[in-house]
């Protein structure tokens, strides 16, 4: 017998061919995914004769450079903001709320107001930058 020869069966699995096959499949999927994604599907949507137009209600909260809050142009403070939002969200839980914060206000201050909005139960919140 030679030195280093194994007496029993080989118990380890050679994973190199498996890795090679997986890499080839990955390359194939990476090259074909953009081709599949850009394909347009034409759908013939039926026309509806009698329908009500959906009106998207929204509420805008403005946080100006002097750190004053206003709801749709009406000045308010943080406590009244929560109460007004809860009342508005009771009427329409899917109400869209937009927070327009001045560019000069710090991140932490904007996040505090955003946390108050979320605390009132708002689910659809948009952010925009106000000011110069």
C-alpha positions in Angstrom: 0.0 0.0 0.0 1.1 3.5 -0.7 1.4 6.1 2.0 -1.6 8.5 2.0 -4.0 6.1 0.3 -7.4 6.0 1.9 -8.6 2.6 3.1 -12.4 3.4 3.0 -14.8 5.1 0.7 -14.7 8.8 0.0 -17.2 10.5 2.2 -16.8 14.1 1.2 -18.8 15.7 -1.6 -17.2 17.6 -4.4 -19.2 20.8 -4.7 -17.2 22.4 -7.4 -19.4 21.2 -10.3 -22.5 22.4 -8.4 -21.1 25.9 -7.9 -20.1 26.0 -11.6 -23.7 25.2 -12.6 -25.2 27.7 -10.2 -22.9 30.5 -11.5 -23.9 29.7 -15.1 -27.6 29.8 -14.2 -27.0 33.1 -12.3 -25.4 34.6 -15.4 -28.3 33.4 -17.6 -30.9 34.9 -15.3 -29.0 38.2 -15.0 -28.8 38.6 -18.8 -32.5 37.6 -19.5 -34.2 39.4 -16.6 -34.0 42.9 -18.2 -35.4 41.5 -21.4 -38.4 40.0 -19.6 -38.9 43.1 -17.5 -39.1 45.5 -20.4 -41.8 43.6 -22.2 -45.1 45.4 -22.3 -48.4 43.6 -21.7 -51.4 45.1 -23.4 -54.6 44.8 -21.5 -58.0 45.7 -22.9 -59.8 47.3 -19.9 -63.6 47.3 -20.1 -65.3 50.7 -20.1 -67.7 51.6 -17.3 -70.7 53.7 -18.1 -71.9 54.6 -14.6 -69.1 55.2 -12.1 -68.3 57.7 -9.4 -65.0 59.5 -9.7 -62.8 58.8 -6.8 -61.8 61.9 -5.0 -58.5 61.7 -3.2 -58.7 63.6 0.0 -55.5 65.1 1.3 -54.3 67.2 4.1 -51.2 69.4 4.1 -49.2 70.1 7.2 -46.7 73.0 6.9 -43.7 73.3 9.2 -42.2 76.7 8.5 -38.7 78.1 9.2 -39.8 79.5 12.6 -40.9 76.0 13.6 -44.6 76.9 13.5 -47.1 74.3 12.4 -50.2 74.8 10.3 -52.8 72.4 8.9 -54.1 73.5 5.5 -53.2 77.1 6.3 -54.6 77.2 9.9 -52.0 77.7 12.6 -51.8 75.0 15.3 -49.5 73.5 17.9 -48.3 69.9 18.4 -51.2 68.9 20.7 -53.9 70.4 18.5 -52.2 68.8 15.5 -52.6 65.3 17.0 -56.3 65.9 17.9 -57.1 67.3 14.4 -55.4 64.4 12.7 -57.2 61.9 14.8 -60.5 63.5 14.0 -59.7 63.7 10.3 -58.5 60.1 10.2 -61.7 58.8 11.9 -63.6 60.1 9.0 -61.2 58.8 6.4 -58.6 56.2 7.5 -56.9 56.4 4.1 -56.4 60.2 4.2 -53.3 61.3 2.4 -51.2 63.6 4.6 -48.3 65.7 3.3 -45.7 67.2 5.6 -44.1 70.2 4.0 -41.1 71.2 6.1 -38.8 74.2 5.5 -35.4 73.4 4.2 -33.7 75.0 7.2 -35.3 72.9 9.9 -33.2 70.1 11.4 -33.8 66.5 10.7 -34.7 65.7 14.3 -37.4 68.4 14.5 -39.0 67.1 11.3 -38.9 63.5 12.5 -40.6 64.6 15.8 -43.5 66.1 13.8 -43.6 63.0 11.5 -43.7 60.8 14.7 -46.7 62.8 15.9 -48.4 62.3 12.5 -47.8 58.5 12.7 -48.9 58.5 16.3 -52.3 59.9 15.3 -52.8 56.8 13.1 -51.8 58.1 9.6 -50.8 55.4 7.1 -50.3 57.5 4.0 -47.7 60.2 4.6 -45.8 62.2 2.0 -42.9 64.5 2.5 -41.9 67.6 0.6 -39.4 70.4 1.0 -40.8 73.9 1.4 -38.9 77.2 1.3 -36.0 78.4 -0.7 
